[in-house]
Amino acid sequence: MGFHAAAPALVGAVSLAMSYGFPPATGFIFTVALCVASVAGGVWVSVRNRMPRRSTVLIYLGLMSVGAALVASHLPVVVTMVGAVIVGSFLAPLGTYYSLALDALSPIHRKAELFAMYRTANAIGVILTSASLSLTTLAVTQAVSTALIFVATVTVGMVFFVGRSARPA
């Protein structure tokens, strides 16, 4: 889910650079910012070495939504870079959480199938983002991607709060 928020900045890095009036070759700055932040997030997950609580995951999703909105808002380039860093920072923590949650939920004889489906879903997200970039504009792709991460965040939030209220006291 998180990777879909990052895909427009990764796949559309050249378009993003050109939308700011930069030469196409400078598109790498958005990709590097996002990737360096992602690696830092991965290191943080390794150092922390424990699964976050669901409430923490909801905060991660909220921050990733804010980062995606900053990238999509086409404010000054520094703001877009900050958005890319925010999105990148939460890719590894969220990806790790999803993997651990899926592992805990899946029966032992279905783990390979479940993780194959998880990887396929991520690939489909990248394919759809790439298709959207080729069929529409960068702004439309970013808006759709941002809307999807907001919908995912709200959905997870609703499940979290409904689940909390349904527990016996």
N, C-alpha and C positions, 0 to 999 in steps of 0.2 A: 504494500500500500504506500509506504513512504517513498519508494523509488519513483512512483508516478509523479510525485511532487517535484522530484529532481530532474525528471526526464526533459522538460522543456528547456531548462538551462543547459543540460548536457547535449541534447540532440540539436537544440536551436542556438548554440553558442555563437555561431557565425552571424545568424540573423539578429541575435541580441546585440552583438557588437555593432553591426551595421545600423541598427535602430538608434544607436547613440552617435552615429556619424563616424565611428571608428572604422579603420580598414578591416576587411574580413579576417586577416591574419591575427588580429588581436582578440578574436573570439575565445582563444584559449584562457584568457584571464578569468572568465566566469567558470570554466571547467576546472581550472586549477584551484580556485577558491573553494568550490564545492568539494572537490576531491580531497584537498588537504584537510578540510574540516571533517570530512567523512573518516579519513584515516585517524584523525585526532579523536573522533567519537569512538572508533574501534579500539584505540588504545585505552580510552577511558573505561569502556566496557570490560576490557581485559584486566585493568588495574582494580576496578571495583569488584569484579568477579562474583556478582550475585544478580539474581533476577529482580527487576524492579517491581514494585507494587503496581496494581492496576491504576491507582490514582496517579502515580508517577507517569505511567504510560499515557494517560489522558493529558497530562501536562505536556509531555513530549509532542503528542499529536497537535495540541493547541499551538505550541511554539512553531512546529513545522508548518502549520496552516498560516501563521503570521509571516513566516519566512517566505512561503510561496506567494502570499499576497504582496509582500514587498518586491519580489522579483517581477511579478505581473503588473505592478502599479506604474512602472516606467517613470519612477521618480529619478532624481539624480543618480548617476552611475554608482556612487558610493553606497547609496541606500540599496540598490540592486545587489551589489557585492555583499553587503551585510545580510540581505535575504538569502543569497546563495550559501553563505557560511552557516546561517541558522539551519537551513534545510539540510545541508551536508552534515552538520553536527549530530543530527538525530537519525540519520540513515542507519548507522550501525547499531545504536541502542534499540531502535524499533525493530530492525531486522532480526536481531538476536532474540528479542522478546517474542516475536512472532514464531521464530523457529523453536524456541523452548516451549511455548504454549502449544504449538502443533505437535511437538514430540510428546508432551504430556497427555494430549487428547487422543492420540492415534493408537490403535491396537498394534501390537508388535508385528503382526504379519502384514500390516498395511502401511508401515512407515515409509517405505520406498515410494509407493504410489502417492502418498500424501505429499511428500516433499517434491516429487516430480510435478504434481499439480501446482504446488506453490511456486516453483520456478517457472512453470508455463504461464501462470497468471502474471508474474512479473514481466515475462517476455512479451506477453500480449499487450500489457500496458505500454511498454516501450514502442512496440509496433504501432499501436493506435496513436501514440503521441507523434511518431514519425509521420504517419499517414495524415494526421491532422495538420502538421506543419507543411506538408506538401500540398494539401488541398485547401487550406485556409491560411490565415495570417498568424504570425507569432502571437499577436495580442489575443486572438481567439483561442489558440492552443493554451496559452498561459491562463486565460480566464477559466477555461474548462477544467484544466488541471487543478487550479486553485479551488474551484467549486467542488471538485471531487474530494479533495483532501478535507475541506470544510465539512462536507456531508459525512465522510468517514469519521471525523472527529465528533460530530454531533451524534452519530449513530453509536459510537463507542461510549460516549458520555451518557446517552440514554440507557444503554444496556447496563453500564456501571451503576447508575443511580437507581434504576428499576431493580436491579439485582440486590443492591444494598437495602432498599426499602422492603423487599420481599423476604428478607432474612428474619427469623424470629428474634425477638429481643432478649 
